[in-house]
Amino acid sequence: MNPDYQRALQQLDELMVFFRSTGEVSCAVAEQEDIILIKLNSLKHTLKPEDTQAIHNIDRYYRRHIRHDHD
């Protein structure tokens, strides 16, 4: 199987855990996090190994939010 695809699925899981664990007090921020979680979950279920651009975007998003890298 495509290792980039497998990595993207793992990154989506880690991103969902990250956003679930932030426990934001502000309703507006909590709503934004809920929207992000819904989008990440939807992407995880629709992502295909041949979706190279989406896989690249997931990696960039992961690096920005989890590893705090800046492109």
C-alpha distances in whole Angstrom, upper triangle without the diagonal:
4,6,9,8,8,11,12,12,14,16,17,18,20,22,23,24,26,28,29,30,33,35,37,41,41,41,40,37,36,35,33,31,31,30,27,26,26,24,21,21,21,18,16,17,16,14,11,8,11,13,14,17,17,14,17,19,18,18,21,22,21,23,26,26,25,25,28,27,29,28
4,6,5,6,9,10,11,13,14,16,17,19,20,22,23,25,26,28,29,31,34,35,39,39,39,38,35,34,34,31,29,29,28,25,24,25,22,20,20,20,17,15,16,16,12,10,6,9,11,10,14,14,11,13,16,15,14,18,19,18,20,23,24,22,23,25,24,26,24
4,5,5,6,9,10,11,12,14,15,16,18,20,21,22,24,26,27,29,32,33,37,38,38,36,34,33,33,30,28,28,28,24,23,24,22,19,20,20,17,15,17,17,14,12,9,11,13,12,15,14,11,12,15,14,13,16,18,16,17,21,21,20,20,22,21,23,22
4,5,5,6,9,10,10,12,14,15,16,18,20,21,22,24,26,27,30,31,35,35,35,34,31,30,30,28,25,26,25,22,21,22,20,17,18,18,15,13,16,15,12,11,8,10,10,8,11,11,7,9,12,10,9,13,14,13,14,17,18,17,17,20,19,20,19
4,5,5,6,9,10,11,13,14,15,17,19,20,21,23,25,26,29,30,34,34,34,32,30,29,29,26,24,24,23,20,19,20,17,14,15,15,12,10,12,12,8,7,5,8,8,8,11,10,7,10,12,10,10,14,15,14,16,19,19,18,19,21,20,22,21
4,5,5,6,9,10,11,13,14,16,17,19,20,21,23,25,28,29,33,34,34,33,30,29,29,27,24,24,24,21,19,20,18,15,15,16,13,11,13,13,10,10,8,12,12,12,14,13,9,12,14,12,11,15,16,14,16,19,19,17,18,21,21,23,22
4,5,5,6,9,10,10,12,14,15,16,18,20,21,23,26,27,31,32,32,31,28,27,27,25,22,23,23,19,18,20,18,14,15,17,14,11,14,15,12,12,11,13,13,12,14,12,9,10,12,9,8,12,13,11,12,16,16,14,15,17,17,19,19
4,5,5,6,9,10,10,12,14,15,16,18,20,21,24,25,29,29,29,28,25,24,24,22,20,20,19,16,15,16,14,11,12,13,10,8,12,12,9,10,9,12,10,10,11,9,6,8,9,6,7,10,10,9,11,14,14,13,14,17,16,18,18
4,5,5,6,9,10,11,13,14,16,17,19,21,23,25,28,29,28,28,25,24,24,22,19,19,18,16,14,15,13,10,10,12,9,6,9,11,8,10,10,13,12,13,14,11,9,12,12,9,10,13,13,11,14,16,16,14,16,19,19,21,21
4,5,5,6,9,10,11,12,14,15,17,19,22,24,27,28,28,28,25,23,24,22,19,19,19,16,15,16,15,12,12,14,12,9,12,14,12,14,13,16,15,15,17,14,11,13,14,10,10,14,13,10,13,15,14,12,14,17,18,20,21
4,5,5,6,9,10,10,12,14,15,17,20,21,25,26,26,25,22,21,22,19,17,18,17,14,13,15,14,10,11,14,11,10,13,15,12,14,14,17,15,15,15,12,10,11,11,7,7,10,9,6,9,12,11,9,11,14,14,17,17
4,5,5,6,9,10,11,12,14,16,18,20,23,24,24,23,20,19,19,17,14,14,14,11,10,11,10,6,8,10,8,7,10,12,10,13,14,16,14,15,15,11,10,12,11,7,9,12,10,8,11,13,11,11,13,16,17,18,19
4,5,5,6,9,10,11,12,15,17,19,23,24,24,23,20,19,19,18,15,15,15,13,10,12,12,8,8,12,11,8,11,14,13,15,16,19,17,18,18,15,13,16,15,11,12,15,13,10,14,15,13,12,14,17,19,21,22
4,5,5,6,9,10,11,13,16,18,21,23,23,23,19,18,19,18,14,15,16,13,11,14,14,10,11,15,13,11,15,17,16,18,19,21,19,19,19,16,14,16,15,11,11,14,11,8,11,13,10,8,11,14,16,18,20
4,5,5,6,9,10,11,14,15,19,20,20,19,16,15,16,14,11,12,13,9,8,12,11,8,10,13,12,11,14,16,15,18,19,21,19,19,18,15,14,15,13,10,11,12,9,7,10,11,8,7,11,12,14,17,18
4,5,5,6,9,10,12,14,18,19,18,18,15,13,14,13,10,10,11,8,6,9,10,7,8,11,11,10,13,15,15,18,20,22,20,21,20,16,16,17,15,12,14,15,12,10,14,14,11,11,14,16,18,20,22
4,6,5,6,9,11,14,17,19,19,19,16,14,16,15,11,12,14,12,9,12,14,11,11,15,15,13,16,19,18,21,22,25,23,23,23,20,18,20,18,15,16,17,14,12,15,15,12,11,14,16,19,21,23
4,6,5,7,10,12,15,17,18,18,14,13,15,14,10,12,14,11,10,13,14,11,13,16,16,15,18,21,20,23,24,26,24,24,23,20,19,19,17,14,15,15,12,10,13,12,9,8,11,13,16,18,20
4,5,6,8,9,13,14,14,14,11,9,11,10,6,8,10,8,7,11,12,10,12,15,15,15,18,20,20,23,24,26,24,24,23,19,19,20,17,15,16,16,13,12,14,13,10,10,14,14,17,19,21
4,6,7,9,12,14,14,15,12,10,12,12,8,8,11,10,8,11,13,12,12,15,16,16,18,21,21,24,26,28,26,26,25,22,22,23,21,17,19,20,16,15,17,17,13,13,17,18,21,23,25
4,5,9,12,14,15,16,13,11,14,14,10,12,15,13,11,15,17,15,15,19,20,19,21,24,24,27,28,31,28,28,28,24,24,24,22,19,20,21,17,15,18,17,13,12,16,17,20,22,25
4,6,9,11,13,14,10,9,12,12,9,11,14,13,12,15,17,16,17,20,21,20,23,25,25,28,30,32,29,29,28,25,24,25,22,19,20,20,17,15,17,16,12,12,15,15,19,21,24
4,6,9,11,12,10,8,11,12,9,11,14,14,13,16,18,17,18,21,22,22,24,27,27,31,32,34,31,32,31,27,27,28,25,22,24,23,20,19,21,19,16,16,19,19,23,24,27
4,6,8,9,7,6,9,10,8,11,13,13,13,16,18,18,19,22,23,23,26,28,28,32,33,35,32,32,31,27,28,28,25,23,24,23,20,19,21,19,16,17,20,19,22,24,26
4,6,9,8,7,10,12,11,13,16,16,16,19,21,21,22,25,26,27,29,31,31,35,37,39,35,36,34,31,31,32,28,26,28,27,23,23,25,22,19,20,23,22,26,27,30
4,5,5,6,9,10,11,12,14,15,16,18,20,21,22,24,26,27,29,30,31,35,37,38,35,35,33,30,31,31,28,26,28,26,23,23,25,22,19,21,24,23,26,26,29
4,6,5,6,9,10,10,12,14,15,16,18,20,21,22,24,25,27,29,30,33,36,37,34,35,32,29,30,31,27,26,28,27,23,24,26,23,21,23,26,25,28,28,30
4,5,5,6,9,10,11,13,14,16,17,19,20,21,23,25,26,27,28,32,34,35,32,33,30,27,29,29,25,24,26,25,21,22,24,21,19,22,25,23,26,25,27
4,5,5,6,9,10,11,12,14,15,16,18,20,21,22,25,26,26,30,32,33,30,30,28,25,26,26,23,21,23,22,18,19,21,18,15,18,21,19,22,22,24
4,5,5,6,9,10,10,12,14,15,16,18,20,21,23,24,25,29,31,33,29,30,28,25,26,26,23,21,23,23,19,19,22,19,16,18,22,21,24,24,26
4,5,5,6,9,10,11,12,14,15,17,18,20,21,23,24,28,30,31,28,29,27,24,25,26,23,21,24,23,19,20,23,20,18,20,23,22,25,25,27
4,5,5,6,9,10,11,12,14,15,16,18,20,21,22,26,28,29,25,26,24,21,22,23,19,18,20,19,16,17,19,17,15,17,21,19,22,22,23
4,5,5,6,9,10,10,12,14,15,16,18,20,20,24,26,28,24,25,23,20,21,22,18,16,19,18,14,15,17,16,13,15,18,18,20,21,23
4,5,5,6,9,10,11,12,14,15,17,18,20,23,26,27,24,26,24,20,22,23,20,18,20,20,16,17,20,19,16,17,21,21,23,24,25
4,5,5,6,9,10,11,12,14,16,17,18,22,24,25,22,23,21,18,20,21,18,16,19,19,15,16,20,18,16,18,21,21,23,23,24
4,5,5,6,9,10,10,12,14,15,16,20,22,23,20,21,19,15,17,18,14,13,15,15,12,13,16,14,12,14,18,17,19,20,21
4,5,5,6,8,10,10,12,14,15,19,21,23,20,21,20,16,17,19,16,13,16,17,13,13,17,16,13,15,18,19,21,22,23
4,6,5,6,9,10,11,12,14,18,21,22,19,21,20,16,17,19,17,15,18,19,15,16,19,19,17,18,21,22,24,24,25
4,5,5,6,9,10,10,12,15,18,19,16,18,16,13,14,16,13,12,15,16,13,14,17,17,15,17,20,20,22,22,22
4,5,5,6,9,10,10,14,16,18,15,16,15,11,12,14,12,9,12,14,11,11,15,15,13,14,17,18,19,20,21
4,5,5,6,9,10,14,16,18,16,18,17,14,14,17,15,12,15,17,14,14,18,18,16,17,20,21,23,24,24
4,5,5,6,8,12,15,17,14,17,16,13,14,17,15,13,16,18,15,16,20,20,19,19,22,24,24,25,25
4,5,5,6,9,12,14,11,13,13,9,10,13,11,9,13,15,13,14,17,18,17,18,20,21,22,23,22
4,6,6,9,11,14,12,14,14,11,10,14,13,10,13,15,14,13,17,18,17,17,20,22,22,23,23
4,6,9,12,14,12,15,16,13,13,17,16,14,17,19,17,17,21,22,21,21,24,25,26,27,27
4,6,10,11,10,13,14,11,12,15,14,13,16,18,17,18,21,22,22,22,24,26,26,27,26
4,7,8,7,10,11,8,8,12,12,10,13,16,15,15,19,20,20,20,22,24,23,24,23
4,5,5,9,11,9,9,12,13,13,15,17,18,18,20,22,23,23,24,26,25,26,25
4,6,7,10,10,8,11,14,13,14,17,18,18,20,22,23,22,23,25,24,25,24
4,5,9,9,9,11,13,14,15,17,19,19,21,23,24,24,25,27,25,26,24
4,6,5,6,9,10,11,12,14,15,16,19,20,21,22,23,24,23,23,21
4,5,5,6,9,10,11,12,14,15,17,18,20,21,21,22,20,20,18
4,5,5,6,9,10,11,12,14,15,17,18,20,20,21,19,18,16
4,5,5,6,9,10,10,12,14,15,16,17,19,19,18,18,16
4,5,5,6,9,10,10,12,14,15,16,17,18,17,17,16
4,5,5,6,9,10,11,12,14,15,15,16,14,14,12
4,5,5,6,8,10,11,12,14,14,15,13,13,12
4,5,5,6,9,10,11,11,13,14,13,14,13
4,5,5,6,9,10,10,10,12,11,12,11
4,5,5,6,9,10,10,10,8,9,8
4,5,5,6,8,9,9,9,10,10
4,5,5,5,7,8,9,11,12
4,6,6,5,6,5,8,9
4,6,6,5,5,6,8
4,6,5,8,9,12
4,6,8,11,14
4,6,9,12
4,6,10
4,7
4
